[in-house]
Amino acid sequence: MSIRIDPRVDFAFKLMLGSPLHPAITVHFLNAVLQPVAPIVNVEILNPLVGKDRSEDKIIVLDVLARDALGRLFNIEMQTRIPLSFPSRLLYYNSKNYLRQIKEGDGYDQLHPAISICFLDRRMFDQPSESRQWHHSFRLRCDQNMGLVLTDNFEFHIFELPKFEPTSDNIGELPAAEKWLYLLTHAADVEPEVLADQLGESAYREAIGVLEMISKSPEDLQYYEDRLKFLRDERGKLDAARQEGEQVGVAKGRQEGRQEGRQEGRQEGRQEGKLAGKIQTLQELLGDRVSTDEELLAESITALATQLLRLRDRLNNRDA
């Protein structure tokens, strides 16, 4: 029988990778997904989840913040949707982790790398359909020479789970990073003993054991189910907002069409106004800067239609 605890739910993800009682899981996980030049040998969990954090009136931070023996800071999070302005959000929180290392009067030499690791249960990057690249890493590089890195103290790693496909049918032969992604995407549906035998190493077995403990603890299970319901409700609200946005876009398009139609011809104005309204709605949903009516209505119908198609493709790829 499967565990039926999905580690992509942020609460389960936090308990599995952010518990001071199970540092070996976090160490193995970080070495597997980052493959650092200097291996991580131990970690300190800086924001463990304690009982008081689970009260209904408290905002809970369900990412994992850890520091290793070399002073490197790791922020690990799971996102089942892509918030608005997500890249700016990643930059903001990693900058905070980097800056809070030193106090007034401290030297810059005391700053250690701040590394952000985000797992997305959504597609984020538009790529050719044949590309299945699921790990994207970013750092401060030179525009003129991509091999020239300003500093290694600032890193971002984004893993798109919907793009993940194992490179072998033999799970035991997969690289360590792929085994972790396989665990994240299959743990809820595979019998724990079967999954542990497939993955092999003790760190995976220990991680699966944490998920089993959630299923056996009434308090943890209740909180897990509450978080799962919350995430599903949020997804439903987003879908409803998208549908409402499309309807508003049509109505706005008709209104703009009437206004522009009086100036440049009724039929052409309706079409331009309708396209402009839909474009603005999709820009809002994607977190882009929303174009003004004047900017859009200065474009030709062909240019507006092309822009609308691109925005729809981005939205569909993001939610796939």
Summary of the structure (lengths in Angstrom):
residues: 320
radius of gyration: 23.3
end to end distance: 28.7
largest distance: 72.2
contacts: 939
relative contact order: 0.11
helix: 54%
strand: 13%
